[in-house]
Amino acid sequence: MNSMTGGCQCGRVRYVADIESDDAYLCHCKMCRRATGGASVAFVNVPVGRVRWESAPQWYRSSPIAHRPFCSACGTPLGFAFIEGGENIDLTLGSFDDPSRFVPTHNFASESILPAWQDSAHLPGIRSEDNPNTAERWMKALGKLPD
């Protein structure tokens, strides 16, 4: 078991999660798409007792059965949990400080998959530093590109 850290974009909300597995999954349900603004959301499922909030998130009751932790300062979505009887919480993969160890093992709510977004490997890649519109703004603001 490894302790991994994560949190929101602005750093106000932080957590430590004890992770046993490299497994992650993609949720394609319409509620998760709306909650995150993405075509799908990558989640890591963790027992509730293995997540310690170093600074607490706010919780949004997103449906009659679930609520979602988020940062009210920057808006970062941090996860999904059932309100009653939930032994686990799904943490957003992107909220981990280093999510590189996780590997997707399945798609959830596959009936809602947006086919055009399921496989983007064939699309050309553009590196951040190769986009002058973005790179120049970062250089002016910070003197470097963000990590």
Secondary structure, DSSP 8 states (H G I E B T S, - for coil): -EEEEEE-SSSSSEEEEEE---EEEEE--HHHHHHH-SSSEEEEEEEGGGEEEEE--EEE--SSSEEEEE-TTT--B-EEEESSS--EEEEEGGGBS-GGG-EEEEEESGGG--HHHH--TTS----GGG-HHHHHHHHHHHSS---
